[in-house]
């Protein structure tokens, strides 16, 4: 089997006219079904897909507790959250920017009477307790726009490694408001407070949400910059990508070896005559396994290519999954689909851009289409497996894995065979391939000259084996004969020259004496030696 069966299925998939078309279809594409079964379903246990990918992200850790399937991927991050300490309101309202901003505003008010504006209501605020204050004036208090307790308890904040007090008391998270509203809000987040108090005016709601969104945006930017540029995130990402890449490489390589074993065992079974003894059957299995390993060993380059392609697709799928989970949570089946998609995309890109088999443009596009068709079939099969696994069949322990995997593999096999058969046998596809093959391209010109260079290389190798002295003597002999024949004055002279030429060359004349007398004798036979 070649390193990628789909890439080599560019021609030859024509059914036997005397055979049942479905039997022929299955025989032609049996390797696709077997390889799909072995790699995509049989060996997928080598890679453990996780809900939310393999890396902790700010988005995902915040789902812990709300999403029962979500867990920490790194135990260090879990320990850091568990050791965050108990929230202390006094601690968050003491020192730092909180006291400095409040003190500066109070001093401005005391010395020059400068008031502050309520960020939510827009009204003028005063600092009571000073000689200039009147009891009717509204008292000012400094509010955490994003509640200090929410910041302290935020799993994303702990993941970033930033201190909650520094984030809560940053200038963009502090706004003055009146004492009554501040006391009413307590530790609630602004969106929750607005939802619980529909009596608030539209102006107050708008102001509150504007300040909240602005503070939230600055807060999230700080967390993202701190965590996603940290050495820990880079290390976790690299480890996860390397692990998935290695496992995907092993899966692809082992799948090729197992496929060779399967077909070798099948060939041995075909040689067993019936009736048979059990030892014959066991010997056939043993011989098939041995021959399968031998076949795989002889195709070690294909095995290495499978490992390399699988490793590349694994690394890319891991990085893509991590990127996705920064913004949204990927379910297990989504992670698997990303892996399966990259397994085909890497092979397709390799064929399309590197063209290792030097295929014409049309054939290259056809082979690429087959790879993508096979990958799409595997994705559909994966969705079917997941859909059936989510039904009530999970309640039957013995059938939990068997039925979903069987159905997914069956769908993959049928869909793959149908698509490949269409791509090979469709008249329109063949016409399109022919048109594309005639499209001028730089690669076509390069391939042409590569082929010519290969021809010259073979020709030069043959010339190196020629006896040059003998070759020169023969050239001189034929040149002399040609000159003499060209100078013949009549047919008699030409006839004599031809007889002499045959003798020189070493060709015996199949008649003796006069040619006409020989031919008139019916008992004579021309024998050329």
N, C-alpha and C positions, 0 to 999 in steps of 0.2 A: 504493500500500500504506500502511496506517496505521502509526503508530509501533510498535504492538504488535499483530500480527495476531491473537493469541489473545484479546486483550481485546475485539476487535470481532466475534468469532465467536459472539456471543450468540444469534444467530438466523439463519435462512436456509439452514442446511446441510441441506437436504432433497434427496435424490436425485430425478432425473427418473424418473417411474414407468415410462417407456418405455425407459429407458437401463439398461445393465448396471450393477448396484449397485456393483461394484468400480470400474468406469470413473468413475462419478459420485463415488464416494468419493475417488478420486485427484484428480479435477478440482477438487473443492471444497476440498481441503486441500493442493493442490500448493504453495502459497506456504509452508506450514509446513515441508514437506520441503526446499524450496530455501533458505529462510532458515536452517534448521538446518544444512544442508550448508555454506552460505557462512560463517556466523558461528562455529558451534561446532566445525567441522572445517576448513573452507577457510581461515579467517582466524586460527585459533588460533596460527599460527606467530608472530604479532605479540607474543605473551606467552610468555616463556620460564619455564615452571614449573621450580622447582629442588627436588631432594630435600632436605627439611628446611626449605622455605620460603626467603625472601629475606633473613632476618635471622639473625645469629649468636645463639644462645642457649646458656646454660651446659650444658643437657642435650645439645644437638647437637654442640658442639665436643668434648665428651668421647667422642663416637662416632667421631671422626676416628681412623683407624688400625684400628678394628674394623669399621666400615662403609665399604666401598670406595667407595660413592657419596657419602659425606659429605665436604664440603670447607668451608673458610672462605668466608663470603660477603663479608667485608670484609678486604681485603689488609692493612690496618693491624693487625687482630687477629692475623693470621698472622705478621706481622713481629714483633709483641710477644712471641709465644710462642717464635719462633726465637731471640730475643735475651734470653731469660729467664736465661741463664747456667747454669753447671754446678753441680749440687748439692754443697754442702760440709757434711758432718756437723759439723765443728768450728764452723763459722759459726752453725749452727742451735742448738748447745748452748752458746753463749757469750753472755753479757750478757742484758739484758732480764729478762722475768719468769722465765725458766728459772733463771738464777743467783740471782735474788732469793728465789724460793720455796724453792730448795734451801738457800740460806744461812740464811734465817730458821728453817727447820725444824732445821737442824744446831745453830744457836745455842740454840734452845729445848731441844734434847736435851742440849747441853753444860752449860747453866746450871741447868736444872731437871730434867733426865732425862726430859723429855716425849718419848715415842715417837710414831711414826706407824704407821698401819695400812696393810697391803698392800691396795690397792684391788681386787686380783683374787683373792687367797687368803684375805683377812681376818685374816691373822696379824700379830703385832707385829713392827715393823721397828726396827733400830738403825743408828746411824752409826758404823761401825768407824773405828779410827784415833784415837779419843778415850780418855782414861784410864779412863773408866767402862765401856768395852766389854769384853766377854769374847769370845774367839774363836768360841764356839759360837753366838753371837747372829747373827741374819740381817742382812746388810748392806742398807741402803735405797738405792734409786736412783730418779731421777725419769724417768718414761716419757712419751713423746708418744703419747697415745691414738690419734690419727690420725697415722700415721707422717710424720715431717718430710719425708722424701723424696717421699712421695705428694703432700703439699701443694705442694712445690716444682714437681713435674712436672704438677700438675693444670691442664689447659687452662682449666677453668672458673675457677680462681683467677686465672690470668693475665688472662683476659677481664674479670674484675671490677676489675682494677687494684690489688688489695690485695697487700701484701707477705707473702710466704710465712712469713718469720720471725715476724712479728707474729701471724699466725694459728696457727702451730704452737705458739708459746709463750704463747698465751692461757690464763688460769687454768683454763677448762673443758676444755682439751686436755692438761693435765698432771696425772698421778696417780703416787703413789709405789707401787713394787712392788719385789720382791726382785731382787738383782743377777743371779741365775741365770736367772730368767724373762725379764728385760729383755734379757740377752745372747742368749738363745735366739730371741727375737722378731726381733731385728735391725731390718730395714726393712720387715718384712711387715705388712700390714694385719691387724687382729684377726680378721676373718672367715676370711681365708686361713690364718692361723696355727692357728685352731681346726680348720679342715678338715684341716690337715696333721698335727695331733696329737690323734687320737681318744682317747689315753690320759688326757687331762685330765679331771678330775672335773666332774660336772654343775654343781657350785657355782661352780667357777672359770670355766667356760664362760659361765654365766649372768651372773656379775659382770662379766666382760670385755665381753660384748655390751651390758649395760646402760650401762656407761660409754662404750662406742663409739657407741651410738645417740644418747646424750645429746650427746656431743661433735660427732657428725656433724650432728645437727639444728641446733646452734648455728652450726657452720661453714657449712652450706648457707644459713642465714638471713642471715649476714653477706655471703656472696657475692651472694645474690639482691638484697638491699637495695642493695648498692653498685652492681651492674651495672644492674638494671632501673629504678633511679632516676637513672641517670647521663645527662648530656647526650648522650653518644655513642649510647646505646641509643635515646633519644628522637629524635635526628636520623636514625639509620638507619631507624627505624620509620616516621617521617614521609616520608622519601625513598622507601622501598619502597611505601608506601601510595599516594603521589602518582603514582609511576611506573606501578604496576599499574592505578590508577584511570584515568589518561590513556590507557593502552593498551587497556583494556577499553572506554572511551568511544569511541575511534577504531574499535575492532573492530565495535562495535554500529552506529555511524554508517555506516561503510564497507559493512557488511553490508546495510544498508537501501538504499544507493545501488546496490550490485551487484545486489541483488534486482530493483530497478526496471529496471536495464539488461537483466537476463536476460529479464524478461517483455516488455520493449519489443522486444528482438531476436526473441523468439518470435513476437510479433504480426507483425513484418515478414516473418518466414519464412512465416507463413500466407498472406501476400499474394503470395508468389512462385508463379507458375504453372509447371507442368512441361510439356514440358522447359524447362530454363532454362540461360542462359549463366553462366559463372563470374563475370562482372562484375555480373550481377543479384544473385547471392548475396552478393558483397562489398558491393554497395550496400545490400542489406538489412541486413547486419551493421552497416555504418557508420551507416545511418539509425536502426537500433535503439539503438545506443550513444548517439547524439546525443539521441534522444528520451528515453532512460532518464535521462541527465543532466538533461535539461529537466524531467522529471517529479520527479526528486529535488530539483531546485532550487526547483520550485514548492511542494514540501513541506518547505521548509527548517526549519519549526517541528518537524516530526516528526523530522528528522535531528538537530536540537539536543536534542530530548527523548530520543532514543536515546543520544546522547553523554552527556547528563546522567545518565540511568538507569544506563548502563554504567559511568560514572565512580564513581557512588555504590556500585554493587555491587562494583567493583574495590577501592575503598578498604576496604569492610567485609570482603571476602574476605581481603585482605592482613592486616588487623588480627586477624581470626579465626585465620588460619594462624599468625601470630606467637604468638598466645596459646596455641594448641595445641602449638607446638614448645617452649614453655617446659616442658611436662610430658612430651611424647612426640614422636617424630619422624614427620612426615607425609611419605609417599611422593609422587612426582610426580602420580600419578593421583588421590590424595586432595586435593592442592592444586587440581587442575583441577576436581574434583567440587565443592569448596567454592566456587570461582569461578562455576561453572555454576549452583549452587544459589542463590547470592546474586543472580545476574542475574535469576532468576525471582522470588525473594522480594521484591526491591525493587519490581518491577512489580506483584506481587500486593498488597503493602502499600500502594502508591500507589493502586491501584484500590479496595482494601477500605476504606481510611481516608479518602482524599481524594475519591474518587469523582468524577473530573474530568468524566465523561460523564453525571452525574446519573442513574445507573441505579437502578431499584427494588432493594430489598434482595435479592430472589430472583435477579434478573438479575446483580446484582453478585457474589453468591456463586457463580453459575454461571460467570461470566467469570473469577473468581479461581481456581476449580477448573480451568479450562482452562489458565491460565497455569502452575499447579503441575503439571498433567498433562504439559504440554509440557516443563517443566523436568525432571521425573522421567524422561521418555523420553530426554532428552539425557544424563542421568546414566547410565542403563542403556546407552545407546549408547557412552558413554565407557568404561564397564567392559568392554564387549564389545571395543572397540578395543584396550584395554590387555591383555585376556586373549589375544586372537589375536596381538598383537604379542609376547607372551612365549613363544609356541610356536616350533617349529622353522622357521617361515616367515622369521624374521629371518636365517636362513642364506642366503636368496636375495636378493641386493642389490636386484634390480629390483622385488621385491614387498614389501620391508620396510615401506613406508608405504602403498602403494596398497591392498593387500588389507585390512589392519586398518581403515583409514579408510572404505573402501567398506562393509565389514560393519557397522561402528558406525553409519554414516549410514543404512544400510538398516534396521537395527533401530530406530533413532530415528524414521525416517519411518513405518514400519509401526505402531509402538507409539503414536506421536502421533496418527496418523490414526484408529486404532481407538478410542483414548480420547476424542478429540474427537467422533467420530461417536456414540459411546455417550452422551456428555454431552448432545448435541443431540437425539438421536432416541429416547432411552430414555423410555418412558411414565412410569416412576416418577420419573425426574429432572424431567420436565416438570411432573408433579403437585407435586413438592417445591418447584420454583421458583414455581409458582402460589401455594402455601401461604405461602411466605416473602415473596412480593410483597405479600401481604395483612397481613403482620405490621406493626402500627403502630410507627412509629419517628420520632424527632425529625428525622432527615435527610429522611424522606419528607414531613413537614409543611413543612420548609424548602424542599424541591424544589418542592412544590406552589405555595407563595407566590412562589418565584422564577419559576415558569412563568406565574403570573397577572400578575406584574409585567412579564414579557416581552410578554404579550398586550396589556396596557395601553400599553406603550411603542409597539408596532406600531400600535395603534388611535389613539394620540395623533399618531403620525407621519402617518397617513392624514387625520386631522382637520385637520392643519395645511395640507393641500393643498386644502381645500374653500373655494369662494367663499362667504364668510359672508353677504354681502348677498343673493346669489342664493338661498342656503339659507333666509334669513329670509323672503324674498318667497314662496318656494314653501311654506313652513310656514304663512304667513298665508293664502295662496290655498286650500290644502287645508283649513285650519281653517274658513274662510268657507263653502266648499262643503259640508263636513260639517254645519255648523250649519243651512244652508238645507235640505239633504236631510232633516235630522232634524225640521224644522218643516213638511214637506209635509203637506197636509190630506187628499189623496186620490191615487189612482194617476195620474190625468191630470196633476195638478200635479207629481207625482214624475217622470213621464215627461218633461215639459218641462224640469224642473231637470236631469235626467240628460243630456239633449241639450245643454243650455247648458254643463254641466260638461265634456263631451267637447270642445266647441268651445274653452273656456277652456284646457283642458289641451293641446289641439292634436292630438287624435285625430280623424281623419276617419271619418265614418259610412259603412260599406260598402253602404248602400242609399239609395235616393232616394224621395221621396214617401212613400206609405203602406207601412208595413212588411209588412202582411198581403198587399197586392197584389204587392209585390216577391217575397215568399216563394212566392206561388201561381204565379208565372211561372217555369216550369221552365228557361227559357233564361238566367235570371239566376244570377249566381254571387257569393257573399259573398267579398269580398277585403279582408282587414284589413291596414292599412298602419301 
